[in-house]
Amino acid sequence: MNNIFDSIPGDLSAEVFDQLVAGDSVRIERIISKGHSSPETGWYDQDCSEWVVVLRGEAILSFMDDSSVTLKVGDYINIPAHKKHRVLWTTPETETVWLAVHY
Amino acid sequence: MNNIFDSIPGDLSAEVFDQLVAGDSVRIERIISKGHSSPETGWYDQDCSEWVVVLRGEAILSFMDDSSVTLKVGDYINIPAHKKHRVLWTTPETETVWLAVHY
């Protein structure tokens, strides 16, 4: 058994991605951000859908249609495959812990 | 956008299961327990694997090999398909909010 809030690296100069489960058709990932936006340029354009929940911290996702959404602790959103999106902002004050399910 | 901690029913006389995502090969579910153990008799014996994290509250899972594990906030565990298990206990003091990914 592990804890989703444990083993947060001290060096968060870059976002940290940890794979928790890799099945044939699903990938569960923990992402730690701290003041990051991503990707550095352009948009995420993923072949799979992604369901994501913020478990600590705060973030803003933006979409290519100019909409955006602020995610606080417990907020979750489903991002269909190929819906172009980016992480516009994460709070610099604390780690933002995301749980992402790619399916 | 929704919040995983919102819309917790007042009536928790039975466990509450909410399906958040239903894909071809994955099902994401929120489960609310409050003092429940489950199933009422016997064991869960599932065709799919289940990854589960406790986001609020506290629970004990037990397995057919007599092992058990206490899950507190943030603790997660992967339960392979057909590994027989049951929820032995959840705290009666508050809701236990589980996030389960069946895959």
Backbone of each chain as ProteinMPNN parsed JSONL, in Angstrom:
{"seq_chain_A": "MNNIFDSIPGDLSAEVFDQLVAGDSVRIERIISKGHSSPETGWYDQDCSEWVVVLRGEAILSFMDDSSVTLKVGDYINIPAHKKHRVLWTTPETETVWLAVHY", "coords_chain_A": {"N_chain_A": [[0.846, -1.196, 0.0], [0.434, 2.245, -0.712], [0.774, 5.825, -0.341], [-0.846, 8.548, -1.766], [0.043, 11.065, -1.259], [2.575, 10.834, -0.365], [6.196, 10.727, -0.614], [6.86, 12.973, -2.158], [8.874, 14.662, -4.331], [11.711, 16.668, -3.37], [12.871, 18.33, -5.205], [11.269, 20.216, -7.334], [11.635, 21.457, -9.723], [10.91, 20.762, -12.228], [7.803, 19.418, -13.512], [6.543, 16.401, -12.015], [5.99, 13.101, -12.92], [4.407, 10.182, -12.04], [3.881, 6.836, -12.624], [1.232, 4.89, -11.641], [-0.44, 2.749, -12.177], [-0.329, 0.569, -14.902], [-2.178, -0.67, -17.213], [-3.612, -2.778, -19.817], [-5.318, -1.095, -21.092], [-5.555, 1.153, -19.668], [-4.08, 3.818, -17.851], [-2.844, 4.928, -14.866], [-1.887, 7.772, -13.191], [0.151, 9.804, -11.153], [0.576, 13.24, -10.834], [2.752, 15.847, -10.05], [2.755, 19.226, -9.625], [4.177, 22.501, -9.348], [3.633, 25.58, -9.484], [3.973, 25.291, -12.15], [3.265, 25.579, -15.654], [1.991, 23.777, -18.435], [1.905, 21.994, -21.628], [5.224, 23.301, -22.356], [5.212, 24.752, -24.726], [2.508, 25.19, -27.003], [-0.098, 22.663, -27.142], [-1.573, 20.002, -25.225], [-2.446, 17.14, -26.981], [-4.08, 14.465, -27.026], [-4.196, 10.928, -27.648], [-5.771, 9.333, -26.104], [-8.595, 9.457, -23.865], [-8.777, 11.464, -20.885], [-9.275, 11.415, -17.481], [-9.272, 13.55, -14.787], [-8.369, 14.544, -11.495], [-7.949, 16.996, -8.976], [-6.077, 16.725, -6.101], [-4.658, 18.044, -4.226], [-3.73, 21.452, -3.755], [-4.066, 23.787, -6.487], [-5.275, 24.611, -9.722], [-5.346, 25.802, -13.125], [-6.903, 24.86, -16.024], [-6.758, 25.288, -19.522], [-8.466, 25.529, -22.646], [-8.547, 24.956, -26.197], [-10.618, 26.308, -27.296], [-10.707, 28.671, -26.022], [-11.939, 28.569, -23.57], [-11.724, 28.127, -20.016], [-10.93, 26.486, -16.927], [-11.001, 26.468, -13.447], [-9.5, 24.425, -11.097], [-9.975, 23.184, -7.953], [-9.269, 21.569, -4.763], [-10.482, 18.339, -4.994], [-11.983, 18.801, -7.251], [-12.928, 17.554, -10.409], [-12.483, 16.553, -13.838], [-13.358, 15.493, -17.102], [-11.487, 14.879, -19.947], [-11.919, 14.615, -23.227], [-10.411, 12.474, -25.747], [-8.101, 14.03, -27.888], [-9.102, 16.555, -27.389], [-7.864, 19.592, -27.296], [-5.734, 20.903, -24.874], [-4.275, 22.725, -22.134], [-2.189, 23.12, -19.219], [-2.662, 25.947, -17.653], [-1.934, 27.28, -15.388], [-0.545, 26.58, -12.19], [-0.765, 26.679, -8.661], [1.847, 28.492, -7.087], [2.319, 28.262, -4.459], [2.044, 25.894, -3.087], [2.435, 22.326, -3.51], [0.702, 21.008, -6.289], [-1.249, 18.249, -6.475], [-2.147, 15.911, -8.727], [-4.399, 13.415, -9.829], [-4.483, 11.304, -12.488], [-6.337, 9.557, -14.898], [-5.789, 7.796, -17.668], [-7.411, 6.64, -20.476]], "CA_chain_A": [[0.0, 0.0, 0.0], [1.168, 3.5, -0.787], [-0.068, 7.0, -0.134], [-0.746, 9.449, -2.917], [0.691, 12.309, -0.834], [3.934, 10.532, 0.096], [7.316, 10.692, -1.569], [6.863, 14.124, -3.069], [10.294, 15.029, -4.432], [12.081, 18.019, -2.96], [13.188, 19.107, -6.409], [10.116, 20.335, -8.232], [11.961, 22.406, -10.788], [10.063, 20.315, -13.347], [6.695, 18.583, -13.057], [6.925, 15.008, -11.767], [4.962, 12.159, -13.347], [4.622, 8.831, -11.512], [2.888, 5.889, -13.102], [0.77, 4.053, -10.541], [-0.978, 1.535, -12.783], [-0.271, 0.524, -16.361], [-2.909, -1.831, -17.717], [-3.687, -2.835, -21.28], [-6.17, -0.058, -21.659], [-5.668, 2.264, -18.724], [-2.856, 4.218, -17.185], [-3.146, 5.824, -13.756], [-0.67, 8.563, -13.037], [0.173, 10.947, -10.233], [1.356, 14.357, -11.364], [3.016, 16.902, -9.066], [3.132, 20.511, -10.22], [4.317, 23.595, -8.371], [3.847, 26.802, -10.237], [4.233, 24.993, -13.562], [2.269, 25.435, -16.704], [2.521, 22.767, -19.365], [3.304, 21.888, -22.029], [5.918, 24.594, -22.439], [4.616, 25.442, -25.863], [1.454, 24.446, -27.675], [-1.232, 22.041, -26.47], [-1.697, 18.544, -25.169], [-3.402, 16.608, -27.961], [-3.841, 13.079, -26.623], [-4.965, 9.889, -28.329], [-6.691, 8.743, -25.133], [-9.299, 10.363, -22.959], [-8.123, 11.61, -19.583], [-10.078, 11.895, -16.366], [-8.278, 14.072, -13.862], [-8.876, 15.167, -10.271], [-6.935, 17.67, -8.162], [-6.182, 16.239, -4.716], [-4.044, 19.062, -3.363], [-3.317, 22.591, -4.556], [-5.042, 24.484, -7.324], [-4.775, 24.678, -11.096], [-6.249, 26.255, -14.182], [-6.776, 24.236, -17.343], [-7.402, 26.044, -20.586], [-8.792, 24.735, -23.829], [-8.271, 25.689, -27.424], [-11.764, 27.165, -27.623], [-10.577, 29.848, -25.143], [-12.535, 28.377, -22.256], [-10.787, 27.65, -19.005], [-11.593, 25.991, -15.73], [-10.167, 26.431, -12.246], [-9.688, 23.181, -10.35], [-9.531, 23.176, -6.551], [-9.203, 20.216, -4.207], [-11.67, 17.515, -5.208], [-12.593, 19.046, -8.559], [-12.497, 16.628, -11.455], [-12.964, 16.864, -15.177], [-13.022, 14.509, -18.128], [-10.99, 15.526, -21.16], [-11.982, 13.623, -24.309], [-9.243, 12.357, -26.63], [-7.89, 15.071, -28.904], [-9.538, 17.894, -26.985], [-6.589, 20.257, -27.008], [-5.781, 21.577, -23.58], [-2.999, 22.932, -21.47], [-2.222, 23.585, -17.836], [-2.327, 27.368, -17.777], [-1.382, 27.772, -14.125], [-0.73, 25.866, -10.921], [-0.355, 27.577, -7.584], [3.259, 28.375, -6.695], [2.417, 28.279, -2.995], [2.127, 24.531, -2.578], [2.349, 21.34, -4.584], [-0.582, 20.548, -6.783], [-1.217, 16.808, -6.703], [-3.193, 15.47, -9.652], [-4.526, 12.001, -10.182], [-4.985, 11.257, -13.869], [-6.629, 8.234, -15.455], [-5.783, 7.824, -19.135], [-8.158, 5.433, -20.882]], "C_chain_A": [[0.881, 1.245, 0.0], [0.194, 4.645, -0.531], [0.218, 8.021, -1.231], [-0.01, 10.751, -2.565], [2.125, 12.08, -0.337], [4.949, 10.695, -1.03], [7.209, 11.79, -2.615], [8.298, 14.639, -3.131], [10.54, 16.457, -3.944], [12.349, 18.923, -4.152], [11.982, 19.109, -7.336], [10.383, 21.405, -9.285], [11.242, 22.028, -12.086], [8.907, 19.509, -12.765], [7.16, 17.132, -12.936], [5.739, 14.102, -12.087], [5.313, 10.776, -12.818], [3.501, 7.921, -11.997], [2.509, 4.942, -11.982], [0.229, 2.718, -11.039], [-0.786, 1.645, -14.29], [-0.943, -0.761, -16.808], [-2.935, -1.804, -19.234], [-4.382, -1.597, -21.843], [-6.327, 1.143, -20.735], [-4.299, 2.561, -18.123], [-3.249, 5.207, -16.108], [-1.842, 6.479, -13.342], [-0.884, 9.606, -11.94], [1.062, 12.02, -10.849], [1.511, 15.386, -10.245], [3.478, 18.152, -9.824], [3.363, 21.499, -9.084], [4.672, 24.858, -9.134], [4.084, 26.568, -11.717], [3.009, 25.266, -14.409], [2.86, 24.439, -17.702], [1.505, 22.459, -20.451], [3.917, 23.279, -22.217], [5.39, 25.428, -23.603], [3.503, 24.563, -26.422], [0.451, 23.813, -26.737], [-0.978, 20.557, -26.279], [-2.776, 18.119, -26.165], [-3.257, 15.092, -27.881], [-4.751, 12.091, -27.358], [-5.996, 9.241, -27.405], [-7.467, 9.843, -24.42], [-8.571, 10.393, -21.622], [-9.138, 12.14, -18.581], [-9.089, 12.336, -15.302], [-8.955, 14.742, -12.667], [-7.696, 15.825, -9.548], [-7.134, 17.256, -6.706], [-5.498, 17.162, -3.713], [-3.683, 20.224, -4.287], [-4.438, 23.162, -5.4], [-4.434, 24.692, -8.705], [-5.814, 25.305, -12.008], [-5.901, 25.5, -15.461], [-7.404, 25.163, -18.367], [-7.512, 25.171, -21.827], [-8.676, 25.615, -25.062], [-9.435, 26.592, -27.824], [-11.812, 28.408, -26.724], [-11.303, 29.713, -23.821], [-11.451, 27.937, -21.284], [-11.566, 27.247, -17.77], [-10.577, 25.958, -14.584], [-10.512, 25.177, -11.455], [-9.113, 23.345, -8.954], [-9.624, 21.745, -6.015], [-10.54, 19.478, -4.379], [-12.323, 17.713, -6.562], [-12.043, 18.065, -9.581], [-13.154, 16.984, -12.773], [-12.534, 15.744, -16.111], [-12.633, 15.244, -19.408], [-11.0, 14.49, -22.278], [-10.692, 13.613, -25.129], [-9.266, 13.494, -27.648], [-8.569, 16.404, -28.589], [-8.286, 18.641, -26.521], [-6.709, 21.103, -25.753], [-4.375, 21.838, -23.088], [-3.225, 23.327, -20.023], [-1.727, 25.026, -17.864], [-1.572, 27.848, -16.544], [-1.546, 26.71, -13.053], [-0.176, 26.768, -9.829], [1.132, 27.383, -7.248], [3.42, 28.176, -5.192], [2.57, 26.884, -2.397], [2.174, 23.582, -3.768], [0.891, 21.177, -5.025], [-0.435, 19.074, -7.143], [-2.43, 16.441, -7.554], [-3.211, 13.944, -9.683], [-5.164, 11.956, -11.568], [-5.198, 9.807, -14.279], [-6.735, 8.4, -16.971], [-6.432, 6.532, -19.613], [-8.631, 5.519, -22.325]], "O_chain_A": [[1.935, 1.281, 0.635], [-1.023, 4.465, -0.507], [1.368, 8.306, -1.565], [0.494, 11.448, -3.445], [2.804, 13.025, 0.064], [4.608, 10.785, -2.209], [7.437, 11.562, -3.803], [8.873, 15.01, -2.108], [9.689, 17.335, -4.089], [12.087, 20.125, -4.112], [11.711, 18.129, -8.031], [9.488, 22.151, -9.682], [10.999, 22.882, -12.938], [9.01, 18.979, -11.659], [8.054, 16.692, -13.659], [4.631, 14.307, -11.592], [6.389, 10.252, -13.108], [2.321, 8.21, -11.8], [3.371, 4.259, -11.428], [0.418, 1.683, -10.399], [-1.05, 2.692, -14.882], [-0.328, -1.827, -16.78], [-2.353, -0.919, -19.861], [-4.061, -1.126, -22.934], [-7.133, 2.037, -20.992], [-3.479, 1.666, -17.919], [-3.907, 6.209, -16.388], [-0.823, 5.812, -13.167], [-1.954, 10.203, -11.824], [2.162, 11.736, -11.324], [0.542, 15.75, -9.579], [4.463, 18.123, -10.562], [2.81, 21.349, -7.994], [5.838, 25.158, -9.389], [4.361, 27.506, -12.463], [1.872, 25.193, -13.942], [4.077, 24.284, -17.796], [0.312, 22.651, -20.214], [3.214, 24.29, -22.233], [5.156, 26.63, -23.482], [3.557, 23.338, -26.32], [0.171, 24.347, -25.663], [-0.264, 19.93, -27.061], [-3.875, 18.673, -26.182], [-2.427, 14.501, -28.57], [-5.911, 12.382, -27.648], [-6.98, 8.667, -27.873], [-7.048, 11.0, -24.38], [-7.841, 9.464, -21.275], [-9.773, 13.172, -18.8], [-8.173, 11.592, -14.951], [-9.976, 15.415, -12.81], [-6.592, 15.282, -9.514], [-8.22, 17.416, -6.148], [-5.731, 17.071, -2.508], [-3.368, 20.016, -5.459], [-5.615, 23.033, -5.063], [-3.232, 24.92, -8.839], [-7.005, 25.332, -11.697], [-4.756, 25.505, -15.914], [-8.455, 25.755, -18.119], [-6.757, 24.218, -22.02], [-8.704, 26.843, -24.983], [-9.259, 27.531, -28.6], [-12.824, 29.106, -26.669], [-11.292, 30.647, -23.018], [-10.398, 27.441, -21.685], [-12.724, 27.628, -17.598], [-9.452, 25.484, -14.74], [-11.681, 24.907, -11.18], [-7.923, 23.61, -8.785], [-10.011, 20.827, -6.738], [-11.588, 19.961, -3.951], [-13.132, 16.887, -6.984], [-10.845, 17.784, -9.612], [-14.211, 17.613, -12.827], [-11.482, 15.13, -15.931], [-13.358, 16.116, -19.886], [-10.173, 13.578, -22.278], [-9.976, 14.612, -25.195], [-10.312, 13.856, -28.187], [-8.604, 17.291, -29.442], [-7.727, 18.337, -25.466], [-7.636, 21.896, -25.589], [-3.41, 21.245, -23.569], [-4.297, 23.801, -19.648], [-0.543, 25.293, -18.068], [-0.691, 28.704, -16.632], [-2.563, 26.018, -13.007], [0.768, 27.526, -10.053], [1.611, 26.254, -7.14], [4.528, 27.949, -4.708], [3.157, 26.72, -1.327], [1.973, 24.001, -4.908], [-0.026, 21.209, -4.204], [0.378, 18.697, -7.987], [-3.577, 16.635, -7.152], [-2.176, 13.286, -9.578], [-6.246, 12.5, -11.786], [-4.352, 8.946, -14.039], [-7.645, 9.053, -17.482], [-6.034, 5.446, -19.192], [-9.27, 4.592, -22.822]]}, "seq_chain_B": "MNNIFDSIPGDLSAEVFDQLVAGDSVRIERIISKGHSSPETGWYDQDCSEWVVVLRGEAILSFMDDSSVTLKVGDYINIPAHKKHRVLWTTPETETVWLAVHY", "coords_chain_B": {"N_chain_B": [[-17.6, 20.597, -14.743], [-17.066, 18.872, -11.724], [-17.158, 18.149, -8.187], [-15.502, 15.847, -6.138], [-16.187, 15.606, -3.539], [-18.652, 16.692, -3.276], [-22.28, 16.701, -3.137], [-22.916, 14.595, -1.421], [-25.023, 12.15, -0.309], [-27.629, 12.615, 2.118], [-28.841, 10.446, 3.243], [-27.321, 7.746, 4.259], [-27.806, 5.105, 4.741], [-27.349, 2.903, 3.26], [-24.444, 1.906, 1.359], [-23.243, 4.171, -1.163], [-22.977, 4.289, -4.611], [-21.5, 5.931, -7.261], [-21.227, 6.359, -10.653], [-18.628, 7.725, -12.436], [-17.143, 7.771, -14.764], [-17.616, 5.859, -17.648], [-16.05, 3.928, -19.68], [-14.967, 1.999, -22.578], [-13.267, 0.19, -21.501], [-12.772, 0.831, -18.952], [-13.932, 1.835, -15.759], [-14.832, 4.399, -13.708], [-15.474, 5.182, -10.412], [-17.214, 6.62, -7.701], [-17.395, 5.904, -4.316], [-19.341, 5.968, -1.423], [-19.103, 5.342, 1.923], [-20.283, 4.689, 5.224], [-19.576, 3.578, 8.059], [-20.162, 1.16, 7.027], [-19.747, -2.305, 6.192], [-18.823, -4.471, 3.527], [-19.101, -6.971, 0.88], [-22.397, -7.852, 2.151], [-22.478, -10.537, 2.824], [-19.951, -13.008, 2.334], [-17.541, -12.54, -0.325], [-16.058, -9.986, -2.401], [-15.521, -10.82, -5.715], [-14.068, -10.156, -8.411], [-14.209, -9.676, -11.944], [-12.616, -7.814, -13.133], [-9.603, -5.885, -12.592], [-9.056, -3.669, -9.803], [-8.281, -0.464, -8.868], [-7.931, 1.448, -6.033], [-8.465, 4.311, -4.014], [-8.526, 5.975, -0.893], [-10.158, 8.907, -0.129], [-11.332, 10.374, 1.802], [-12.003, 9.836, 5.265], [-11.763, 6.505, 6.636], [-10.786, 3.093, 6.331], [-10.933, -0.504, 6.436], [-9.686, -3.068, 4.536], [-10.119, -6.503, 3.908], [-8.657, -9.661, 3.056], [-8.923, -12.869, 1.429], [-6.87, -14.461, 2.219], [-6.529, -13.98, 4.836], [-5.095, -11.704, 5.377], [-5.041, -8.161, 6.03], [-5.669, -4.663, 5.462], [-5.295, -1.359, 6.505], [-6.712, 1.589, 5.397], [-6.041, 4.924, 5.119], [-6.576, 8.494, 4.621], [-5.583, 9.192, 1.369], [-4.261, 6.816, 1.003], [-3.662, 4.148, -1.228], [-4.452, 1.221, -3.164], [-3.931, -1.614, -5.221], [-6.067, -4.008, -6.51], [-5.922, -7.075, -7.773], [-7.767, -8.723, -10.437], [-10.157, -11.1, -9.411], [-8.987, -11.459, -6.962], [-10.014, -12.217, -3.945], [-11.846, -10.178, -1.787], [-12.955, -8.046, 0.885], [-14.756, -5.285, 2.321], [-13.991, -4.688, 5.436], [-14.445, -2.892, 7.454], [-15.582, 0.44, 7.879], [-15.068, 3.759, 9.009], [-17.421, 4.857, 11.413], [-17.679, 7.444, 12.028], [-17.426, 9.472, 10.166], [-18.068, 10.185, 6.689], [-16.663, 7.83, 4.47], [-14.898, 8.379, 1.621], [-14.345, 6.91, -1.36], [-12.357, 6.491, -4.255], [-12.612, 4.61, -7.07], [-11.082, 2.738, -9.602], [-11.986, 0.676, -12.064], [-10.669, -1.738, -14.151]], "CA_chain_B": [[-16.694, 20.207, -13.675], [-17.725, 18.46, -10.49], [-16.241, 17.928, -7.073], [-15.647, 14.483, -5.629], [-16.725, 15.668, -2.174], [-19.981, 17.309, -3.311], [-23.474, 15.88, -3.372], [-22.939, 13.381, -0.602], [-26.413, 12.026, 0.128], [-27.887, 12.626, 3.559], [-29.209, 9.081, 3.641], [-26.239, 6.784, 4.012], [-28.157, 3.825, 5.358], [-26.624, 1.929, 2.437], [-23.353, 2.521, 0.603], [-23.697, 4.859, -2.381], [-22.045, 4.108, -5.727], [-21.751, 6.862, -8.367], [-20.331, 6.128, -11.789], [-18.126, 9.004, -12.943], [-16.73, 7.537, -16.148], [-17.808, 4.493, -18.129], [-15.436, 3.763, -20.993], [-15.024, 0.632, -23.087], [-12.388, -0.714, -20.772], [-12.52, 1.38, -17.629], [-15.076, 2.416, -15.079], [-14.389, 5.159, -12.536], [-16.619, 5.159, -9.521], [-17.087, 7.14, -6.345], [-18.15, 5.104, -3.349], [-19.454, 6.587, -0.1], [-19.446, 4.402, 2.995], [-20.274, 5.291, 6.574], [-19.779, 2.496, 9.023], [-20.553, -0.073, 6.347], [-18.853, -3.319, 5.656], [-19.485, -5.003, 2.339], [-20.536, -7.226, 0.76], [-23.019, -8.284, 3.41], [-21.934, -11.875, 3.087], [-19.004, -13.485, 1.334], [-16.398, -11.783, -0.811], [-16.034, -9.493, -3.776], [-14.693, -11.651, -6.601], [-14.346, -9.327, -9.583], [-13.565, -10.045, -13.218], [-11.652, -6.761, -13.485], [-8.776, -5.343, -11.524], [-9.587, -2.444, -9.216], [-7.352, 0.409, -8.15], [-8.805, 2.22, -5.159], [-7.824, 5.254, -3.091], [-9.428, 6.607, 0.08], [-9.974, 10.369, -0.184], [-11.815, 10.903, 3.093], [-12.415, 8.754, 6.147], [-10.826, 5.427, 6.953], [-11.399, 1.801, 6.018], [-10.101, -1.706, 6.475], [-9.969, -4.123, 3.56], [-9.521, -7.794, 4.246], [-8.491, -10.556, 1.919], [-9.262, -14.248, 1.778], [-5.706, -15.107, 2.836], [-6.523, -13.497, 6.224], [-4.401, -10.431, 5.531], [-5.917, -6.998, 5.968], [-4.94, -3.422, 5.304], [-6.033, -0.158, 6.894], [-6.543, 2.671, 4.422], [-6.366, 6.285, 5.573], [-6.679, 9.441, 3.506], [-4.482, 9.167, 0.415], [-3.747, 5.455, 0.789], [-4.246, 3.465, -2.384], [-4.074, -0.178, -3.318], [-4.406, -2.264, -6.435], [-6.625, -5.332, -6.221], [-6.018, -7.805, -9.044], [-9.008, -9.458, -10.711], [-10.394, -12.372, -8.716], [-8.431, -11.509, -5.6], [-11.217, -12.061, -3.13], [-11.656, -9.16, -0.752], [-14.158, -7.406, 1.41], [-14.587, -4.106, 3.177], [-14.246, -5.22, 6.781], [-14.86, -1.809, 8.354], [-15.337, 1.855, 7.566], [-15.336, 4.521, 10.22], [-18.793, 5.341, 11.538], [-17.671, 8.839, 12.485], [-17.556, 10.378, 9.032], [-18.145, 9.455, 5.426], [-15.451, 7.415, 3.767], [-15.047, 8.615, 0.179], [-13.414, 6.101, -2.153], [-12.344, 6.582, -5.704], [-12.242, 3.288, -7.572], [-10.928, 2.596, -11.054], [-12.1, -0.722, -12.482], [-10.041, -1.789, -15.474]], "C_chain_B": [[-17.501, 19.873, -12.42], [-16.674, 18.289, -9.404], [-16.56, 16.589, -6.407], [-16.279, 14.463, -4.228], [-18.132, 16.303, -2.118], [-21.071, 16.25, -3.419], [-23.396, 14.542, -2.652], [-24.342, 13.256, -0.016], [-26.539, 12.065, 1.654], [-28.191, 11.228, 4.072], [-28.096, 8.125, 3.26], [-26.527, 5.464, 4.737], [-27.585, 2.665, 4.54], [-25.469, 2.653, 1.769], [-23.893, 3.107, -0.697], [-22.597, 4.753, -3.439], [-22.427, 5.071, -6.856], [-20.732, 6.603, -9.462], [-19.916, 7.471, -12.382], [-17.714, 8.903, -14.403], [-17.041, 6.081, -16.479], [-17.26, 4.423, -19.539], [-15.542, 2.311, -21.435], [-14.3, -0.319, -22.15], [-12.083, -0.217, -19.372], [-13.815, 1.938, -17.061], [-14.538, 3.118, -13.841], [-15.619, 5.436, -11.686], [-16.264, 5.858, -8.218], [-17.954, 6.28, -5.434], [-18.153, 5.853, -2.022], [-19.903, 5.524, 0.883], [-19.529, 5.192, 4.301], [-20.616, 4.194, 7.57], [-20.152, 1.177, 8.369], [-19.392, -1.058, 6.241], [-19.576, -3.923, 4.46], [-18.582, -6.013, 1.65], [-21.085, -7.803, 2.069], [-22.542, -9.688, 3.8], [-20.916, -12.203, 2.0], [-17.975, -12.459, 0.928], [-16.716, -11.125, -2.147], [-15.073, -10.379, -4.566], [-14.922, -11.104, -8.008], [-13.561, -9.78, -10.809], [-12.506, -9.031, -13.646], [-10.746, -6.471, -12.299], [-9.39, -4.037, -11.03], [-8.461, -1.718, -8.501], [-8.21, 1.345, -7.32], [-7.985, 3.095, -4.222], [-8.898, 5.805, -2.149], [-9.141, 8.103, 0.116], [-10.523, 11.071, 1.05], [-12.189, 9.705, 3.928], [-11.339, 7.694, 6.331], [-11.539, 4.088, 6.785], [-10.405, 0.674, 6.259], [-10.6, -2.672, 5.406], [-9.384, -5.418, 4.078], [-9.566, -8.71, 3.036], [-8.652, -11.999, 2.389], [-8.097, -14.986, 2.429], [-5.504, -14.632, 4.278], [-5.691, -12.243, 6.432], [-5.429, -9.302, 5.498], [-5.058, -5.752, 5.897], [-5.852, -2.267, 5.705], [-5.7, 0.96, 5.92], [-6.99, 3.982, 5.046], [-6.322, 7.22, 4.375], [-5.407, 9.409, 2.649], [-3.932, 7.786, 0.149], [-4.45, 4.808, -0.398], [-3.687, 2.062, -2.488], [-4.641, -0.697, -4.625], [-4.861, -3.674, -6.092], [-6.775, -6.084, -7.54], [-7.372, -8.503, -9.191], [-9.01, -10.778, -9.95], [-9.612, -12.528, -7.411], [-9.598, -11.206, -4.65], [-10.956, -11.134, -1.955], [-13.003, -8.682, -0.251], [-13.786, -6.164, 2.201], [-14.994, -4.543, 4.576], [-14.864, -4.156, 7.669], [-14.668, -0.481, 7.654], [-15.749, 2.651, 8.793], [-16.796, 4.991, 10.26], [-18.854, 6.836, 11.816], [-17.841, 9.844, 11.356], [-17.757, 9.525, 7.782], [-16.747, 9.002, 5.006], [-15.728, 7.546, 2.273], [-13.936, 7.848, -0.525], [-13.493, 6.542, -3.608], [-11.828, 5.243, -6.22], [-12.159, 3.321, -9.094], [-10.941, 1.105, -11.362], [-11.583, -0.823, -13.908], [-9.658, -3.213, -15.876]], "O_chain_B": [[-18.497, 20.529, -12.112], [-15.472, 18.285, -9.668], [-17.717, 16.254, -6.153], [-16.826, 13.451, -3.791], [-18.72, 16.431, -1.044], [-20.823, 15.088, -3.742], [-23.759, 13.5, -3.198], [-24.801, 14.151, 0.692], [-25.656, 11.601, 2.374], [-27.838, 10.876, 5.197], [-27.946, 7.746, 2.099], [-25.629, 4.808, 5.264], [-27.365, 1.576, 5.07], [-25.502, 3.875, 1.624], [-24.869, 2.61, -1.259], [-21.439, 5.085, -3.186], [-23.553, 5.029, -7.351], [-19.525, 6.625, -9.223], [-20.767, 8.264, -12.785], [-17.912, 9.836, -15.181], [-16.762, 5.182, -15.685], [-17.935, 4.817, -20.491], [-16.14, 1.489, -20.741], [-14.671, -1.485, -22.019], [-11.232, -0.777, -18.681], [-14.673, 2.442, -17.786], [-13.863, 2.5, -13.017], [-16.659, 5.866, -12.183], [-15.158, 5.709, -7.698], [-19.102, 5.972, -5.755], [-17.113, 6.313, -1.553], [-20.943, 4.889, 0.705], [-18.904, 6.243, 4.443], [-21.78, 3.931, 7.872], [-20.426, 0.192, 9.054], [-18.223, -0.675, 6.206], [-20.805, -3.888, 4.39], [-17.366, -5.925, 1.82], [-20.332, -8.187, 2.964], [-22.247, -9.963, 4.963], [-21.024, -11.718, 0.874], [-17.579, -11.61, 1.727], [-17.529, -11.626, -2.924], [-13.953, -10.647, -4.129], [-15.842, -11.526, -8.708], [-12.41, -10.208, -10.715], [-11.61, -9.351, -14.427], [-11.08, -6.774, -11.154], [-10.148, -3.383, -11.747], [-7.779, -2.282, -7.645], [-9.126, 1.974, -7.85], [-6.949, 2.677, -3.705], [-10.03, 6.064, -2.56], [-8.008, 8.515, 0.363], [-10.205, 12.233, 1.304], [-12.632, 8.683, 3.405], [-10.147, 7.972, 6.193], [-12.733, 3.964, 7.059], [-9.193, 0.886, 6.28], [-11.774, -3.041, 5.377], [-8.281, -5.434, 4.624], [-10.386, -8.556, 2.132], [-8.535, -12.305, 3.576], [-8.29, -15.999, 3.103], [-4.447, -14.851, 4.87], [-5.587, -11.76, 7.559], [-6.542, -9.472, 4.999], [-3.873, -5.777, 6.23], [-7.015, -2.202, 5.305], [-4.53, 1.236, 5.656], [-8.143, 4.142, 5.447], [-6.062, 6.792, 3.251], [-4.298, 9.582, 3.157], [-3.208, 7.588, -0.828], [-5.667, 4.907, -0.55], [-2.609, 1.755, -1.979], [-5.704, -0.265, -5.072], [-4.129, -4.438, -5.463], [-7.658, -5.766, -8.338], [-8.032, -8.828, -8.203], [-7.996, -11.471, -9.864], [-9.584, -13.611, -6.827], [-10.088, -10.079, -4.578], [-9.975, -11.287, -1.226], [-14.04, -8.89, -0.881], [-12.662, -6.015, 2.68], [-16.174, -4.742, 4.865], [-15.695, -4.454, 8.527], [-13.699, -0.296, 6.918], [-16.662, 2.264, 9.523], [-17.332, 5.463, 9.258], [-19.932, 7.429, 11.839], [-18.344, 10.947, 11.573], [-17.631, 8.301, 7.821], [-15.771, 9.731, 5.181], [-16.644, 6.928, 1.73], [-12.75, 8.103, -0.316], [-14.553, 6.912, -4.113], [-10.74, 4.801, -5.849], [-13.036, 3.852, -9.776], [-10.034, 0.367, -10.977], [-12.016, -0.069, -14.78], [-9.119, -3.424, -16.963]]}, "name": "protein", "num_of_chains": 2, "seq": "MNNIFDSIPGDLSAEVFDQLVAGDSVRIERIISKGHSSPETGWYDQDCSEWVVVLRGEAILSFMDDSSVTLKVGDYINIPAHKKHRVLWTTPETETVWLAVHYMNNIFDSIPGDLSAEVFDQLVAGDSVRIERIISKGHSSPETGWYDQDCSEWVVVLRGEAILSFMDDSSVTLKVGDYINIPAHKKHRVLWTTPETETVWLAVHY"}
